[in-house]
Every structure is written in C-alpha cells, then in structure tokens.
Amino acid sequence: MLRIQSDDNMDEPINVQGTARGMLDEPMAVLFQHQWELYRKFVDNNYFYHREVYGELHRILVDEVVQPFRFLDIACGDARATVETLRGMRVAHYYGIDLSQAALELASKALKLLGCPVTLDHRDFVEALRDWPKPVDVVWIGLSLHHLLTPGKLSLMREIRDIVGNRGFFLIYENASPDGEDRDAWLRRWERQNQPL
C-alpha cells in the first residue's frame, strides 16, 4: 500500500508512507501514459458527461453539505475534475483511493491547490474500504462501481454507509440507462453520441 499524506502545513512536501513499489518501470510508464492520454481525451471531450456530472456534484456540495467536510474520492485517478469541483470550498480533509500509483502521483500535484490535508491510498478500493479507519462526510465514486458484481456492490455500499453514518452523503456517478432503455437501445445511443465529428 502506498499512502501519500500531507499535513496541515501545506508548505511542506507531501509525506509518502507505506510499502508500495517504487516508480513504474519504463515500459509500464509508457503504457500508462498512452492509456491515460486516451482517457483524458474522453474526459476533455466530455464523452462521459464529466462537465455535467461534476457540475451536479458541485451543486450538491454547495447546497446540501455542511462545510467544512471530509471528502473520500473512490477511484480518484488524477483527481483533476474533483479538484476543480472542490476549489473554493472548505474541505477539512481529502482522501483518495486508486489502484494506479502513476495516477496518484498526478493527483498529489493537483490536490495541492485545495490547501487542505490530503491522504492518498494506493490499493484496490474494495480492500481499502473494508478496513477504512475514519468517518467521512462525503463519499464520491464515479464510473467505477460497475466493476463489481451485484453482491460486491451491495457489500461496498454497506461499508460506505458505515463510513458516512446517518448524516453523510454517498454520491455515485455511473453511465446508466434511463428507465425503460434496454441494452440494445443503450448501445445505439452510445454509438450515436460517439460518432466522429
């Protein structure tokens, strides 16, 4: 596990703790960079509706969540969209979990803009949530819950319920079908919206 943590003094470098492997070897770094560039193209061109989704996340955080709040970002990646969403808010602590060490290294740089304590955890989010040590006020997971089978989703949601308690928020974004849309209609819609311009 790699744990990257900043303390309250944001002028100091982020502290790296844990037993994670070092930097990616060169072939893996090249592969990650290629895949990450492809993913960024999807995000930057709004193919997954990130602008709308993170706009709604921002609205909920401003209108419904008491600040300051502790924020847990599951499968946080490079955290760029989350950082833009949280800027200007009073975040008591940001926690991020991701399986990609390279993405967490990018996130650690982006998260400095928030000016709050940051803890990044390099491991599978199911494993991380099983023994999560601290309560948080908001848990956010975007485009990652679908990786689990139904029983795993239910188990994860129960664990998150324990983490946020009775007053916390569990916010999910998945590219799901509208009511009444079957798989074939979903595939047709996906193909239409992703035609070259």
Residue, then its C-alpha position, 0 to 999 in steps of 0.5 A: m500500500l502506498r499512502i501519500q499524506s500531507d499535513d496541515n502545513m501545506d508548505e511542506p512536501i507531501n509525506v509518502q508512507g507505506t510499502a508500495r513499489g517504487m516508480l513504474d518501470e519504463p515500459m509500464a510508464v509508457l503504457f500508462q501514459h498512452q492509456w491515460e492520454l486516451y482517457r483524458k481525451f474522453v474526459d476533455n471531450n466530455y464523452f462521459y458527461h464529466r462537465e455535467v456530472y461534476g457540475e451536479l456534484h458541485r451543486i450538491l456540495v454547495d447546497e446540501v453539505v455542511q462545510p467544512f467536510r471530509f471528502l473520500d474520492i473512490a477511484c480518484g485517478d488524477a483527481r483533476a475534475t474533483v479538484e476543480t469541483l472542490r476549489g473554493m470550498r472548505v474541505a477539512h480533509y481529502y482522501g483518495i483511493d486508486l489502484s494506479q500509483a502513476a495516477l496518484e502521483l498526478a493527483s498529489k500535484a493537483l490536490k495541492l491547490l485545495g490547501c487542505p490535508v490530503t491522504l492518498d491510498h494506493r490499493d484496490f478500493v474494495e480492500a481499502l474500504r473494508d478496513w477504512p479507519k475514519p468517518v467521512d462526510v462525503v463519499w464520491i465514486g464515479l464510473s467505477l462501481h460497475h466493476l463489481l458484481t451485484p453482491g460486491k456492490l451491495s457489500l461496498m455500499r454497506e461499508i460506505r454507509d458505515i463510513v458516512g453514518n446517518r448524516g453523510f452523503f454517498l454520491i455515485y456517478e455511473n453511465a446508466s440507462p434511463d428507465g425503460e432503455d434496454r441494452d440494445a437501445w443503450l448501445r445505439r445511443w452510445e454509438r450515436q453520441n460517439q460518432p466522429l465529428 
